[in-house]
Amino acid sequence: MNRMKFLCTIAFMTLGLAANAQSDEQAVTYPQLFFGAQAGTQVTFTNYNNWELFTPSASFSFGSFFTPVIGARLHFNGAWNKGGHLDSEEDFRYKYKYFTSDIDMMVNLVTLIGKKSYYPVNVYLIGGLGLNYAWDNDEAYAHKDKLMLAYNDGRFSHNARIGAMVSCDISKHVSINVELDANTLKDRFNSKFHNKGDWQMVGQLGVTYKFAAKRSKKTPKALKQEAAEVWETRQDTIWYDDVVETPKEANGSNTWTVFYDIRESDFKADEQLAEIGAFLKDFHDCKVDVKSYADVETGNPQLNLELSKQRMEKAVKALTDAGVPASAITSNCYGDTIQPFAENEKNRVTIIVATGLKGAKDKKMVKKFKTKEVRYRVR
């Protein structure tokens, strides 16, 4: 109970200081330079019990908020790290050290979507790139037979970061924050092979000092001058282009050819069958037309008609065996009476044409308008 009262007291004091920082109607000037320090914990995920791998972590940073929305910082983080290995023969953990430097971009989501340029509580989206250096990896290297990527010298790695920070102003110069970052590093950072980057999660509490955050209060003279001003409002009409989408049915068609050797009729076309199956999944109300031929320079008309018939029948059977409804298939054979290709060898062929319908949208640009209330000074 005493601990709960203490936490509630700290929370109310923090909110009270934040409210005072906002109620002064202070004008913030940019850029704002800042320095920050943080401490917390980190874990580099692996196929071990990650709850046993948390270690202390500390950071410091300096940077600038260029506008109420955009900022950047140079961020340094490091301390101790742990890894672990578990198999049917051994279960061990090992320690090593690391240091990470990142250049981070910071986007203030509160001022981005809000109507004011200053709020006492802010939420930042953080993304950055940098370098990581790991060393003192002797404990892992002692198990080189199990940890194939273990190293006994220092190792550099890239570091890519995505994270978020919640910051609360407790005075015009000082704020407190909590930050959670996800870092991805080179695979061998923790001496283990995953065939993909290692992920490190860092959570920290910190304090930031805005040593160049100049703010000026409104003077009585400025208030008197503002009282003499006269303002009015008007409704302005703003026209803009917008895209309107209308659903429609689009026709689709595809053609496949299956060629044969002389006097051959077996349908050997696994790749074409797979493509036809994919077409039937993407389109509906499909029809499949099968036409088979024989070349005029081989055999005689009666033999060629029988051969093209066999090719047609085996192609239809292969389609139905592959799941194409028999009701969707039409077929015909032409012997050597029709030669679809100029090259004679290509006329020993079955041509399959599939047609169907697919959902699509028509896009049309239209003019729209909206009204906006504008406040302007008349005196």
GIFEN-V434092 format. One record per run of one state. SS is the DSSP state (2 for helix, 1 for strand, 0 for the rest). FROM is the first residue (numbers start at 1). TO is the last residue. If there is no record, write none. Layout:
((SS & FROM & TO) (SS & FROM & TO))
//
This chain:
((0 & 1 & 1) (2 & 2 & 23) (0 & 24 & 26) (1 & 27 & 28) (0 & 29 & 31) (1 & 32 & 44) (0 & 45 & 49) (2 & 50 & 52) (0 & 53 & 54) (1 & 55 & 65) (0 & 66 & 69) (1 & 70 & 86) (0 & 87 & 90) (1 & 91 & 108) (2 & 109 & 113) (0 & 114 & 120) (1 & 121 & 135) (0 & 136 & 137) (2 & 138 & 141) (0 & 142 & 154) (1 & 155 & 169) (0 & 170 & 173) (1 & 174 & 185) (0 & 186 & 186) (2 & 187 & 190) (0 & 191 & 197) (1 & 198 & 209) (0 & 210 & 214) (1 & 215 & 216) (0 & 217 & 219) (2 & 220 & 227) (0 & 228 & 230) (1 & 231 & 259) (0 & 260 & 269) (2 & 270 & 282) (0 & 283 & 283) (1 & 284 & 292) (0 & 293 & 300) (2 & 301 & 321) (0 & 322 & 325) (2 & 326 & 328) (1 & 329 & 333) (0 & 334 & 343) (2 & 344 & 347) (0 & 348 & 348) (1 & 349 & 377) (0 & 378 & 379))
//
